């Protein structure tokens, strides 16, 4: 989906491997930092809040946080169930957590 939207492969790979994507501008860095705060249940630094509010308005900052929270909630629901990958598909995260948990239940 990201690739179809034109997101560069280097950015996708950085996010997939839990690193800050390369080539972000100041606003994108603040948005990325805010998202990381949401996912790690930390407060967004005031400097990042200020950058985001200046560019997006307070409503935009709240929407960013809500979207991150919704994504996290949906991911939690999805990860709660064992859903196999399609036949022949590779695990994009390479962690084989599904296999580990399936073996645990055997």
Residue pairs with C-beta under 8 A, 6 or more apart in sequence:
2 11
2 12
3 9
3 12
8 23
10 21
10 22
10 23
11 21
11 22
11 23
14 20
14 21
14 22
15 21
16 92
16 93
20 29
20 32
21 28
21 32
24 32
26 51
27 51
27 52
27 55
30 47
30 48
30 51
30 52
31 52
31 64
33 44
33 45
33 48
34 44
34 48
34 49
34 52
34 61
34 64
34 65
34 68
35 64
35 68
36 42
37 43
37 44
37 45
37 48
38 44
38 65
38 68
38 69
38 72
39 68
39 72
44 52
44 65
49 61
52 60
52 61
52 64
53 60
53 61
56 63
56 64
82 98
82 101
82 102
83 98
84 98
85 91
85 98
91 98
